[in-house]
């Protein structure tokens, strides 16, 4: 069994290859050649524990992730990802959950943006400039030409950390800090939500929200909601990573329950990738993903095979 720590994964991953792995997962989702049960939620005090299994012919993956806060109030993500043989269950690798999830989520957002945003040179706004937001910027920079990033975060100083992170990955692009949500909207054509908010992070203003592309990857519970309901009034259709997201995320559940948006107009992204002509031109676009274990499986397979090829990680017997 191979143990892959955070540092191993950070050194191994190449964004272009991870983008390909995650895009392949979106396409594979449409084949239904796997067993993907709905993930299990267990909330205890201020921490949410998620159990995310998936099985295919070749591999079995189980991801255990705990999302909470440390004593200072800083958000934390802990857990492990176990990758096993689909033939006999032999454990092949155990990986750091936070590192894998950061890269998978970044790639998920960038794949969605690539297929939804018509102009490949973008003014990008990111609401939530923490670890996930930074990794999204990393992958967007690999997937398209970025004109500039405008960031909005409730914690001061995140813009500087954000810019330093990109510079450390040899990405030279202007990073500006928005004064508020209206300022971010004015300066962005493509907007990414990467927060754990329980209230919409942009104004409930249909006209102000019109004519842009939105990618949401933060909220993951029915009582969490980072996307304004008024945005849905501008949409002909929108996309997600799994049908379960419609019930799991308040971003979908509330507009559907209140008849603002019809469930039949929510499609999995793989359908767009495989058949883009099926969806007529629209002025406003949305992808909302919660992250499914099949995406994790394809990300983990890529990381595991790279580790074997490059002799990374620590081999142990259990």
Secondary structure by P-SEA (a helix, b strand, c coil): cbbbcaaaaaacccaaaaaaaaaaaaaaaaacccccccbbbbbcccbbbbbbbbbcccbbbbbbbbbbbcccccbbbbbbbbbbbcccccccccccaaaaaaaaaaaaaaaaaaacccccccbbbbccccaaaaaaaaaaaaaccccbbbbbbcccaaaaaaaaaaaaaccbbbbbbbccaaaaaaaccbbbbbcccccccccccccccccbbbbbccccccccccccaaaaaaccccccccccccccccccaaaaaaccccccccccaaaaaacccccccccbbbbbbcccaaaaaaaaaaaaaaaaaaccbbbbcc
